[in-house]
Amino acid sequence: MTRAVIFFFAFALLTSAAFAHHGWGSYDANKPLTVTGPIVTSKFENPHATITVRGSDKVWTVTLAPTSRMSTRGATEKVVAVGQDVSAYGYPSTVEKDEMRAERITVNGKTYEMR
């Protein structure tokens, strides 16, 4: 295989991952909200950890930070485990109903910055 062909496939692979990753523009920073309740599901995986939280009105999907950032800041997989009570402050999605991006979460009285 020539270098040009290898470069082409590497470039295609990297750019497809970038297109698959959503931007933060689909969240409304003008409408901050806080969702508080127990964590129903938790996925501690990249590109972002995700939890679902049973709020007072409905179940919310909460997009968190990349796992490396969360771990560095002390928000390990155990912190966002199913059954933990969480308060998530962030912005609602303009695309997906009942989804938000968390700026910070509080679990057991400790606040973790996601950004």
DSSP file (Angstrom, degrees, kcal/mol; ACC not computed):
  #  RESIDUE AA STRUCTURE BP1 BP2  ACC     N-H-->O    O-->H-N    N-H-->O    O-->H-N    TCO  KAPPA ALPHA  PHI   PSI    X-CA   Y-CA   Z-CA
    1    1 A M              0   0    0      0, 0.0     2,-0.1     0, 0.0     0, 0.0   0.000 360.0 360.0 360.0 139.5    0.0    0.0    0.0
    2    2 A T     >  -     0   0    0      1,-0.1     4,-2.1     4,-0.0     5,-0.2  -0.398 360.0-113.2 -81.3 162.3    1.3    3.4   -0.8
    3    3 A R  H  > S+     0   0    0      1,-0.2     4,-2.9     2,-0.2     5,-0.2   0.862 116.5  57.7 -61.7 -35.9    1.6    6.2    1.8
    4    4 A A  H  > S+     0   0    0      2,-0.2     4,-2.4     1,-0.2    -1,-0.2   0.904 107.3  46.7 -63.4 -41.1   -1.1    8.2    0.0
    5    5 A V  H  > S+     0   0    0      2,-0.2     4,-2.3     1,-0.2     5,-0.2   0.919 113.6  48.2 -67.4 -43.2   -3.6    5.3    0.4
    6    6 A I  H  X S+     0   0    0     -4,-2.1     4,-2.4     1,-0.2    -2,-0.2   0.925 112.4  49.4 -61.8 -44.6   -2.7    4.8    4.1
    7    7 A F  H  X S+     0   0    0     -4,-2.9     4,-2.9     1,-0.2     5,-0.2   0.922 109.2  52.7 -60.3 -44.5   -3.0    8.6    4.7
    8    8 A F  H  X S+     0   0    0     -4,-2.4     4,-2.6     1,-0.2    -2,-0.2   0.931 111.8  44.5 -58.2 -48.2   -6.4    8.7    2.9
    9    9 A F  H  X S+     0   0    0     -4,-2.3     4,-2.3     2,-0.2    -1,-0.2   0.887 113.8  49.8 -67.0 -38.6   -7.8    5.9    5.1
   10   10 A A  H  X S+     0   0    0     -4,-2.4     4,-2.3    -5,-0.2    -1,-0.2   0.928 112.8  47.7 -63.6 -44.2   -6.3    7.3    8.3
   11   11 A F  H  X S+     0   0    0     -4,-2.9     4,-2.6     1,-0.2     5,-0.3   0.917 111.6  50.3 -62.6 -44.1   -7.8   10.7    7.4
   12   12 A A  H  X S+     0   0    0     -4,-2.6     4,-1.9    -5,-0.2    -1,-0.2   0.898 111.3  49.0 -62.0 -41.2  -11.2    9.2    6.6
   13   13 A L  H  X S+     0   0    0     -4,-2.3     4,-1.5     2,-0.2    -1,-0.2   0.928 113.5  45.6 -65.2 -45.7  -11.3    7.3    9.9
   14   14 A L  H  X S+     0   0    0     -4,-2.3     4,-1.6     1,-0.2    -2,-0.2   0.898 114.2  47.1 -67.2 -41.6  -10.4   10.4   12.0
   15   15 A T  H  X S+     0   0    0     -4,-2.6     4,-2.2     1,-0.2    -1,-0.2   0.843 107.4  56.2 -72.5 -31.5  -12.8   12.7   10.3
   16   16 A S  H  X S+     0   0    0     -4,-1.9     4,-1.8    -5,-0.3    -1,-0.2   0.887 106.9  50.8 -66.7 -35.7  -15.7   10.3   10.5
   17   17 A A  H  X S+     0   0    0     -4,-1.5     4,-1.3     2,-0.2    -1,-0.2   0.892 109.5  51.1 -65.8 -38.4  -15.2   10.1   14.3
   18   18 A A  H  < S+     0   0    0     -4,-1.6    -2,-0.2     1,-0.2    -1,-0.2   0.901 110.4  48.0 -66.1 -40.1  -15.2   13.9   14.4
   19   19 A F  H  < S+     0   0    0     -4,-2.2    -1,-0.2     1,-0.2    -2,-0.2   0.843 108.6  54.9 -69.3 -32.0  -18.5   14.1   12.4
   20   20 A A  H  < S+     0   0    0     -4,-1.8     2,-0.4    -5,-0.2    -1,-0.2   0.799  92.6  84.9 -70.5 -27.9  -20.1   11.5   14.7
   21   21 A H  S  < S-     0   0    0     -4,-1.3     2,-0.1    -3,-0.2    -4,-0.0  -0.612  81.5-131.6 -78.0 129.3  -19.3   13.5   17.7
   22   22 A H        -     0   0    0     -2,-0.4     2,-0.1     1,-0.1    -2,-0.1  -0.455  15.5-126.2 -80.8 153.7  -21.9   16.2   18.4
   23   23 A G    >   -     0   0    0     -2,-0.1     3,-0.7     1,-0.1    -1,-0.1  -0.419  19.2-115.9 -90.1 171.9  -21.1   19.8   19.2
   24   24 A W  G >  S+     0   0    0      1,-0.2     3,-1.1    -2,-0.1    -1,-0.1   0.468  96.5  90.5 -87.2  -1.5  -22.2   21.8   22.1
   25   25 A G  G 3  S+     0   0    0      1,-0.3    -1,-0.2     3,-0.1     4,-0.1   0.635  72.3  70.9 -69.1 -12.9  -24.2   24.2   20.0
   26   26 A S  G <  S+     0   0    0     -3,-0.7    68,-3.3     2,-0.1    69,-0.6   0.172  84.4  83.4 -91.7  19.9  -27.3   22.0   20.3
   27   27 A Y  B <  S-A   93   0A   0     -3,-1.1     2,-1.0    66,-0.3    66,-0.2  -0.971  80.0-126.9-122.4 140.2  -27.8   22.9   24.0
   28   28 A D    >   -     0   0    0     64,-2.7     3,-1.7    -2,-0.4    -2,-0.1  -0.720  22.2-177.8 -93.5  97.2  -29.6   26.1   25.0
   29   29 A A  T 3  S+     0   0    0     -2,-1.0    -1,-0.2     1,-0.3    -4,-0.0   0.593  79.7  68.3 -69.3 -10.0  -27.3   28.0   27.4
   30   30 A N  T 3  S+     0   0    0      1,-0.2    -1,-0.3    -3,-0.1    -2,-0.1   0.508  98.5  51.9 -85.1  -4.6  -30.0   30.7   27.9
   31   31 A K  S <  S-     0   0    0     -3,-1.7    -1,-0.2    61,-0.1    -3,-0.1  -0.462  76.0-177.8-128.9  61.8  -32.3   28.2   29.7
   32   32 A P        +     0   0    0      0, 0.0     2,-0.3     0, 0.0    59,-0.2  -0.256   8.0 179.3 -61.6 148.4  -30.1   26.7   32.5
   33   33 A L  E     -B   90   0B   0     57,-2.6    57,-2.6     2,-0.0     2,-0.4  -0.966  24.3-138.2-145.9 161.7  -31.8   24.0   34.6
   34   34 A T  E     -B   89   0B   0     -2,-0.3     2,-0.5    55,-0.2    55,-0.2  -0.992  12.8-165.0-124.2 128.3  -31.1   21.7   37.5
   35   35 A V  E     -B   88   0B   0     53,-2.6    53,-3.1    -2,-0.4     2,-0.4  -0.961  10.7-174.8-113.5 127.3  -32.2   18.1   37.6
   36   36 A T  E     +B   87   0B   0     -2,-0.5    51,-0.2    51,-0.2    20,-0.2  -0.977  30.1  80.7-127.4 134.6  -32.2   16.3   41.0
   37   37 A G  E    S-B   86   0B   0     49,-2.3    49,-2.8    -2,-0.4    18,-0.2  -0.957  74.5 -39.7 161.8-174.5  -32.9   12.7   41.7
   38   38 A P  E     -B   85   0B   0      0, 0.0    16,-2.3     0, 0.0     2,-0.5  -0.466  56.2-111.6 -77.3 147.7  -31.5    9.2   41.7
   39   39 A I  E     -C   53   0B   0     45,-2.5    44,-2.6    42,-0.3    14,-0.2  -0.685  31.8-177.9 -77.8 124.7  -29.3    7.9   38.9
   40   40 A V  E     +     0   0B   0     12,-3.2     2,-0.3    -2,-0.5    -1,-0.2   0.850  68.3   8.4 -93.1 -43.1  -31.3    5.3   37.0
   41   41 A T  E     -C   52   0B   0     11,-0.9    11,-2.1    40,-0.1     2,-0.4  -0.964  64.3-164.7-136.5 155.7  -28.6    4.2   34.5
   42   42 A S  E     -C   51   0B   0     -2,-0.3     2,-0.5     9,-0.2     9,-0.2  -0.977   8.5-174.7-145.6 127.8  -24.9    5.1   34.1
   43   43 A K  E     -C   50   0B   0      7,-3.1     7,-2.2    -2,-0.4     2,-1.3  -0.937   4.6-171.2-122.1 106.3  -22.5    4.7   31.2
   44   44 A F        +     0   0    0     -2,-0.5     2,-0.3     5,-0.2     5,-0.2  -0.648  47.9 109.1 -97.4  76.8  -19.0    5.6   32.1
   45   45 A E        -     0   0    0     -2,-1.3     3,-0.2     3,-0.3    -2,-0.1  -0.952  59.1 -56.2-148.0 161.7  -17.5    5.4   28.6
   46   46 A N  S    S+     0   0    0     -2,-0.3    19,-0.0     1,-0.3    -2,-0.0  -0.510 103.9  33.7 -84.4 154.9  -16.2    7.8   25.9
   47   47 A P  S    S-     0   0    0      0, 0.0     2,-0.3     0, 0.0    -1,-0.3  -0.956 134.6 -16.3 -81.0 -18.9  -16.7   10.1   24.2
   48   48 A H        -     0   0    0     -3,-0.2    -3,-0.3    18,-0.2    17,-0.1  -0.998  65.8-115.1-143.6 143.4  -18.8   11.3   27.2
   49   49 A A        -     0   0    0     16,-2.3    15,-3.1    -2,-0.3     2,-0.4  -0.479  36.1-161.6 -69.2 150.3  -20.2    9.6   30.3
   50   50 A T  E     -CD  43  63B   0     -7,-2.2    -7,-3.1    13,-0.2     2,-0.3  -1.000  12.6-179.9-139.2 137.1  -24.0    9.6   30.4
   51   51 A I  E     -CD  42  62B   0     11,-2.3    11,-3.7    -2,-0.4     2,-0.4  -0.931  20.6-138.9-128.4 157.0  -26.5    9.1   33.2
   52   52 A T  E     -CD  41  61B   0    -11,-2.1   -12,-3.2    -2,-0.3   -11,-0.9  -0.969  21.7-162.6-113.0 138.8  -30.2    9.1   33.3
   53   53 A V  E     -CD  39  60B   0      7,-2.6     7,-2.9    -2,-0.4     2,-1.3  -0.972  20.0-134.3-125.7 129.4  -31.8   10.8   36.3
   54   54 A R  E     - D   0  59B   0    -16,-2.3     5,-0.2    -2,-0.4    -2,-0.0  -0.701  36.9-173.3 -82.9  96.1  -35.3   10.4   37.6
   55   55 A G        -     0   0    0      3,-2.3   -18,-0.1    -2,-1.3   -20,-0.1  -0.096  41.2 -92.1 -78.5-176.6  -36.2   14.0   38.2
   56   56 A S  S    S+     0   0    0    -20,-0.2     3,-0.1     1,-0.2    -1,-0.1   0.776 124.3  27.4 -69.8 -25.7  -39.3   15.3   39.8
   57   57 A D  S    S-     0   0    0      1,-0.3     2,-0.3     0, 0.0    -1,-0.2   0.707 130.0 -25.2-109.9 -24.7  -41.1   15.6   36.5
   58   58 A K  S    S-     0   0    0     -5,-0.1    -3,-2.3    40,-0.0     2,-0.5  -0.964  73.4 -73.2-171.6 176.9  -39.5   13.0   34.2
   59   59 A V  E     -D   54   0B   0     -2,-0.3     2,-0.4    -5,-0.2    -5,-0.2  -0.820  47.9-158.4 -92.6 126.4  -36.4   10.9   33.5
   60   60 A W  E     -D   53   0B   0     -7,-2.9    -7,-2.6    -2,-0.5     2,-0.6  -0.826  15.3-137.6-106.2 141.2  -33.6   13.0   32.0
   61   61 A T  E     -De  52  99B   0     37,-2.8    39,-2.5    -2,-0.4     2,-0.6  -0.889  25.7-161.7 -91.3 124.2  -30.6   11.9   30.0
   62   62 A V  E     -De  51 100B   0    -11,-3.7   -11,-2.3    -2,-0.6     2,-0.5  -0.938   7.3-150.9-116.2 116.0  -27.6   13.8   31.3
   63   63 A T  E     -De  50 101B   0     37,-3.0    39,-2.7    -2,-0.6   -13,-0.2  -0.744  21.7-174.6 -85.6 125.4  -24.5   14.1   29.2
   64   64 A L        -     0   0    0    -15,-3.1     3,-0.1    -2,-0.5    -1,-0.0  -0.159  30.0 -71.3-103.3-162.2  -21.4   14.5   31.3
   65   65 A A        -     0   0    0      1,-0.2   -16,-2.3   -17,-0.1    -1,-0.2  -0.328  63.6 -72.7 -86.1 170.7  -17.7   15.1   30.5
   66   66 A P     >  -     0   0    0      0, 0.0     4,-2.3     0, 0.0     3,-0.4  -0.352  48.9-114.7 -59.0 148.5  -15.2   12.7   28.9
   67   67 A T  H  > S+     0   0    0      1,-0.2     4,-2.8     2,-0.2     5,-0.2   0.836 113.7  57.5 -60.7 -34.2  -14.3    9.9   31.4
   68   68 A S  H  > S+     0   0    0      2,-0.2     4,-2.1     1,-0.2    -1,-0.2   0.922 109.6  44.6 -63.9 -42.2  -10.6   11.1   31.6
   69   69 A R  H  > S+     0   0    0     -3,-0.4     4,-1.7     2,-0.2     6,-0.2   0.915 113.8  50.2 -66.8 -42.6  -11.7   14.6   32.7
   70   70 A M  H  <>S+     0   0    0     -4,-2.3     5,-2.6     1,-0.2     4,-0.3   0.936 111.4  47.6 -62.0 -45.7  -14.2   13.2   35.2
   71   71 A S  H ><5S+     0   0    0     -4,-2.8     3,-1.4     1,-0.2    -1,-0.2   0.904 109.1  54.0 -62.4 -41.6  -11.6   10.8   36.7
   72   72 A T  H 3<5S+     0   0    0     -4,-2.1    -1,-0.2     1,-0.3    -2,-0.2   0.848 111.1  46.5 -60.0 -34.1   -9.0   13.6   37.0
   73   73 A R  T 3<5S-     0   0    0     -4,-1.7    -1,-0.3    -3,-0.2    -2,-0.2   0.365 123.6-103.5 -92.6   4.8  -11.5   15.7   38.9
   74   74 A G  T < 5S+     0   0    0     -3,-1.4     2,-1.7    -4,-0.3    -3,-0.2   0.420  83.0 127.4  92.5  -1.6  -12.6   12.8   41.2
   75   75 A A      < +     0   0    0     -5,-2.6    -1,-0.1    -6,-0.2    -3,-0.1  -0.562  40.8 172.4 -89.4  74.8  -15.9   12.0   39.5
   76   76 A T    >>  -     0   0    0     -2,-1.7     4,-1.4    -5,-0.2     3,-0.6  -0.084  51.7 -90.5 -76.7 177.3  -15.1    8.3   39.1
   77   77 A E  T 34 S+     0   0    0      1,-0.2    -1,-0.1     2,-0.2    -2,-0.0   0.833 127.6  56.8 -58.3 -33.5  -17.5    5.6   38.0
   78   78 A K  T >4 S+     0   0    0      1,-0.2     3,-1.0     2,-0.2    -1,-0.2   0.825 101.1  57.0 -68.8 -31.0  -18.4    5.0   41.6
   79   79 A V  T <4 S+     0   0    0     -3,-0.6    -1,-0.2     1,-0.3    -2,-0.2   0.888 113.4  38.6 -67.2 -38.8  -19.5    8.6   42.0
   80   80 A V  T 3< S+     0   0    0     -4,-1.4    -1,-0.3    27,-0.0    -2,-0.2  -0.100  89.9 140.0-104.0  35.2  -22.0    8.4   39.1
   81   81 A A    X   -     0   0    0     -3,-1.0     3,-1.9     1,-0.1   -42,-0.3  -0.415  64.8 -85.3 -77.8 152.9  -23.2    4.8   39.9
   82   82 A V  T 3  S+     0   0    0      1,-0.2   -42,-0.2   -40,-0.1    -1,-0.1  -0.310 115.8  29.7 -55.1 134.6  -26.8    3.7   39.7
   83   83 A G  T 3  S+     0   0    0    -44,-2.6    -1,-0.2     1,-0.4     2,-0.1   0.108  86.8 124.6  98.9 -20.8  -28.7    4.6   42.9
   84   84 A Q    <   -     0   0    0     -3,-1.9   -45,-2.5   -46,-0.1     2,-0.4  -0.460  63.7-123.3 -68.7 142.6  -26.6    7.7   43.8
   85   85 A D  E     -B   38   0B   0    -47,-0.2    23,-0.6    -2,-0.1     2,-0.3  -0.767  38.4-177.7 -85.4 133.6  -28.6   10.8   44.3
   86   86 A V  E     -BF  37 107B   0    -49,-2.8   -49,-2.3    -2,-0.4     2,-0.5  -0.954  27.6-154.3-134.2 148.9  -27.3   13.6   42.0
   87   87 A S  E     -BF  36 106B   0     19,-1.9    19,-2.2    -2,-0.3     2,-0.5  -0.990  20.9-168.2-120.0 119.0  -28.0   17.2   41.3
   88   88 A A  E     -BF  35 105B   0    -53,-3.1   -53,-2.6    -2,-0.5     2,-0.5  -0.938   5.5-165.3-114.6 122.9  -27.0   18.1   37.7
   89   89 A Y  E     +BF  34 104B   0     15,-2.7    14,-3.3    -2,-0.5    15,-1.7  -0.906  39.9  94.4-105.0 130.5  -26.9   21.8   36.6
   90   90 A G  E     -BF  33 102B   0    -57,-2.6   -57,-2.6    -2,-0.5    12,-0.2  -0.892  65.6 -55.1-177.9-150.5  -26.7   22.4   32.9
   91   91 A Y  E     - F   0 101B   0     10,-2.2    10,-2.5    -2,-0.3   -62,-0.1  -0.943  41.5-118.3-127.2 138.8  -28.5   23.2   29.7
   92   92 A P  E     - F   0 100B   0      0, 0.0   -64,-2.7     0, 0.0     8,-0.3  -0.405  34.3-107.5 -74.0 150.0  -31.4   21.4   27.9
   93   93 A S  B     -A   27   0A   0      6,-2.8   -66,-0.3     3,-0.3     6,-0.2  -0.484  14.0-154.4 -71.9 144.0  -30.9   20.0   24.4
   94   94 A T  S    S+     0   0    0    -68,-3.3   -67,-0.1    -2,-0.2    -1,-0.1   0.452  95.8  36.2 -92.7  -3.6  -32.5   21.8   21.5
   95   95 A V  S    S+     0   0    0    -69,-0.6     2,-0.5     1,-0.2   -68,-0.1   0.775 110.8  52.9-113.6 -50.1  -32.6   18.6   19.5
   96   96 A E  S >  S-     0   0    0    -70,-0.2     3,-1.1     3,-0.1    -3,-0.3  -0.820  80.1-127.1-100.0 124.5  -33.3   15.7   21.9
   97   97 A K  T 3  S+     0   0    0     -2,-0.5   -36,-0.1     1,-0.2     3,-0.1  -0.420  91.7  11.9 -65.7 140.0  -36.3   15.8   24.2
   98   98 A D  T 3  S+     0   0    0      1,-0.2   -37,-2.8    -5,-0.2     2,-0.4   0.768 101.0 120.0  64.5  29.0  -35.5   15.2   27.9
   99   99 A E  E <   +e   61   0B   0     -3,-1.1    -6,-2.8   -39,-0.2     2,-0.3  -0.947  35.0 175.3-122.5 147.0  -31.7   15.5   27.4
  100  100 A M  E     -eF  62  92B   0    -39,-2.5   -37,-3.0    -2,-0.4     2,-0.5  -0.971  28.6-128.4-143.5 159.2  -29.3   18.0   29.0
  101  101 A R  E     -eF  63  91B   0    -10,-2.5   -10,-2.2    -2,-0.3     2,-0.4  -0.954  31.3-134.5-107.7 124.5  -25.6   18.7   29.1
  102  102 A A  E     - F   0  90B   0    -39,-2.7   -12,-0.3    -2,-0.5     3,-0.1  -0.629  22.9-176.1 -84.9 132.9  -24.2   19.0   32.6
  103  103 A E  E    S-     0   0B   0    -14,-3.3    11,-3.1     1,-0.4    12,-0.9   0.770  79.8  -5.5 -86.9 -35.9  -21.9   21.9   33.5
  104  104 A R  E     -GF 113  89B   0    -15,-1.7   -15,-2.7     9,-0.3    -1,-0.4  -0.988  62.7-155.4-155.6 153.4  -21.5   20.5   37.1
  105  105 A I  E     -GF 112  88B   0      7,-2.2     7,-3.2    -2,-0.3     2,-0.4  -0.949   6.5-150.3-129.2 153.2  -22.9   17.7   39.2
  106  106 A T  E     +GF 111  87B   0    -19,-2.2   -19,-1.9    -2,-0.3     2,-0.4  -0.993  18.0 172.9-125.3 126.5  -23.2   17.3   43.0
  107  107 A V  E >  S-GF 110  86B   0      3,-2.5     3,-2.0    -2,-0.4   -21,-0.1  -0.999  71.2  -8.9-133.9 129.1  -23.1   13.9   44.6
  108  108 A N  T 3  S-     0   0    0    -23,-0.6    -1,-0.1    -2,-0.4     3,-0.1   0.861 130.1 -54.0  51.9  40.5  -23.0   13.3   48.4
  109  109 A G  T 3  S+     0   0    0      1,-0.2     2,-0.5    -3,-0.0    -1,-0.3   0.440 115.1 112.8  79.5  -0.8  -22.4   17.0   49.0
  110  110 A K  E <   -G  107   0B   0     -3,-2.0    -3,-2.5     2,-0.0     2,-0.4  -0.911  56.4-145.1-110.4 132.2  -19.4   17.2   46.7
  111  111 A T  E     -G  106   0B   0     -2,-0.5     2,-0.5    -5,-0.2    -5,-0.2  -0.790  10.5-165.2 -98.9 136.1  -19.5   19.3   43.4
  112  112 A Y  E     -G  105   0B   0     -7,-3.2    -7,-2.2    -2,-0.4     2,-0.3  -0.983  15.6-136.6-121.6 124.5  -17.7   18.1   40.3
  113  113 A E  E     -G  104   0B   0     -2,-0.5    -9,-0.3    -9,-0.2   -38,-0.1  -0.647  13.3-169.3 -80.3 134.0  -17.1   20.5   37.4
  114  114 A M              0   0    0    -11,-3.1   -10,-0.2    -2,-0.3    -1,-0.1   0.682 360.0 360.0 -96.0 -21.2  -17.7   18.9   34.0
  115  115 A R              0   0    0    -12,-0.9    -1,-0.1   -50,-0.1   -11,-0.1   0.420 360.0 360.0-105.6 360.0  -16.3   21.6   31.8
